[in-house]
Amino acid sequence: RAVAERIALDAADLVRRRRREVFSGNLAQDGAVSSKSTPTDPVTIVDSESEELIRQRLAELRPSDRILGEEGGGDSETSGIRWVVDPIDGTVNFMYGIGAYAVSIAAQRDGVSVAGAVVDVPTGVLYSAALGAGAYMRDSEGEVTTLRCSAETAMSHALVATGFGYGAARREHQGQLVASLLPRIRDIRRIGAASLDLCLLAAGRVDAYFEHGLHPWDWAAAALIASEAGASVTVPSPTSSGDDGDITYAAAPGVAQEFADALDKLGALRQL
Ligand code: IPD
């Protein structure tokens, strides 16, 4: 956990500094932004720089481990530990200067997250957890709070976070699902960074979350943080790549059953 925290905080410093250097408003320096899977799926030079820093630091501190990163793919390991890295989660927010983007680093053993750290870059808030050891949040002044998810018991009062992928067909289904869910809940939030959606669930600031098609780096750290904060969490299988459209869903314990039943009724517990 200490390694994940230290490196995530360093990468967050780099991302914060480089945003000021590379962007003015949402205008980027020439060549700083390109597209990945679809024209709406962006990557910036700062995503690559952040991942490079994280890879270098992990190579120094944990040379025998494997790393799976959003921008760089995977490599081989001998220790049984795989680090799953999102150098900037919420790249669209990062580009537009909207204050919700994060660095996310998890350590997994056999596909199960055992430690994770997420740093909300603009605020400097660190969310952290280790398997079986609880989750906490540390603000930029160093104040530490144990994370507990909300005590909400009625889905009709639940604030539900969700997100959308970058492919047009999946987005159409995701929009239909939101339209069906909206009349049954308090409201929807589309924050723009899956890791922060799950950390906000851990902090009791939303009551539930769901999204289809997440990649391992989107959820690996934050799903552990939410689950250590008491949430009921379902993640894709360790072999899922994200492209197959598995659902990730999580909720505070008092609404978890009702939420899962509602998703099931809407046909959402399948791949999209
Ligand atoms: C994206 C964000 C977004 C979620 C997408 C992710 P990225 O990650 O987490 O909230 O809805 O599914 O791909 O591309 O900004 O690292």
Boltz pocket constraint, residues with backbone or C-beta under 6 A from the ligand:
constraints:
  - pocket:
      binder: B
      contacts: [[A, 42], [A, 70], [A, 86], [A, 88], [A, 89], [A, 90], [A, 91], [A, 92], [A, 162], [A, 163], [A, 164], [A, 165], [A, 166], [A, 191], [A, 192], [A, 193], [A, 194], [A, 195], [A, 211], [A, 212], [A, 213], [A, 214], [A, 218]]
      max_distance: 6.0
